[in-house]
Amino acid sequence: MKTVRGRLYCDTNGNGTFEQGETPLSNLEVKFTRVDSVPPDVRTVTTGADGTFSKLLPAGFEWNAEV
């Protein structure tokens, strides 16, 4: 298993770094779909109040993520 972590936020200055004053995006669903899986293997997680998420996924596979 591997853990995928991240943060969703409004990057107002476009520099790719979460900084003070930028708005976290809470309560959004992040969907992970395993590539080459039939039937589709889909896992989801919801961002927290601070925009962060953490999801444990099976290792050894390629996964696509979308919001």
C-alpha positions as CSV (number, residue, x, y, z in Angstrom):
1,M,0.0,0.0,0.0
2,K,1.1,3.6,-0.5
3,T,-0.3,6.8,0.9
4,V,-1.1,9.7,-1.4
5,R,-1.3,13.1,0.3
6,G,-2.0,16.6,-1.0
7,R,-3.8,19.9,-0.5
8,L,-6.3,21.7,-2.7
9,Y,-6.3,25.4,-2.5
10,C,-6.9,28.5,-4.6
11,D,-3.3,29.4,-5.8
12,T,-4.0,33.1,-6.2
13,N,-0.4,34.0,-7.2
14,G,0.1,30.9,-9.4
15,N,3.4,29.8,-7.8
16,G,2.3,26.3,-6.9
17,T,3.0,26.8,-3.1
18,F,0.3,27.1,-0.5
19,E,0.8,30.5,1.3
20,Q,-0.9,32.6,3.9
21,G,-4.0,34.3,2.5
22,E,-4.7,31.6,-0.1
23,T,-8.0,29.8,0.4
24,P,-8.0,26.0,1.1
25,L,-10.7,24.1,-0.8
26,S,-12.6,22.0,1.7
27,N,-15.2,19.3,1.4
28,L,-14.2,18.4,-2.2
29,E,-14.1,14.9,-3.4
30,V,-10.8,13.6,-4.9
31,K,-11.3,10.6,-7.1
32,F,-8.5,8.1,-7.8
33,T,-9.0,5.7,-10.7
34,R,-6.6,2.8,-11.3
35,V,-5.2,2.8,-14.9
36,D,-5.9,-0.4,-16.8
37,S,-8.3,-1.8,-14.3
38,V,-11.4,-3.7,-15.6
39,P,-13.8,-3.1,-14.0
40,P,-12.7,0.3,-12.9
41,D,-11.1,0.5,-9.5
42,V,-12.2,3.9,-8.1
43,R,-11.3,5.2,-4.6
44,T,-12.4,8.5,-3.2
45,V,-11.5,10.9,-0.3
46,T,-12.9,14.2,0.8
47,T,-10.7,17.2,1.6
48,G,-10.7,18.5,5.1
49,A,-11.3,22.0,6.4
50,D,-7.7,22.9,5.6
51,G,-7.9,21.5,2.0
52,T,-5.7,18.5,2.8
53,F,-6.4,14.8,1.9
54,S,-4.7,11.5,2.5
55,K,-5.6,8.2,0.9
56,L,-4.1,4.7,1.2
57,L,-3.9,3.0,-2.3
58,P,-2.6,-0.3,-3.4
59,A,1.0,0.0,-4.5
60,G,2.4,-1.2,-7.8
61,F,-0.3,0.4,-10.0
62,E,-0.7,3.7,-11.8
63,W,-3.5,5.9,-10.6
64,N,-5.2,9.0,-12.1
65,A,-6.6,11.7,-9.8
66,E,-9.3,14.2,-10.5
67,V,-11.4,16.6,-8.5
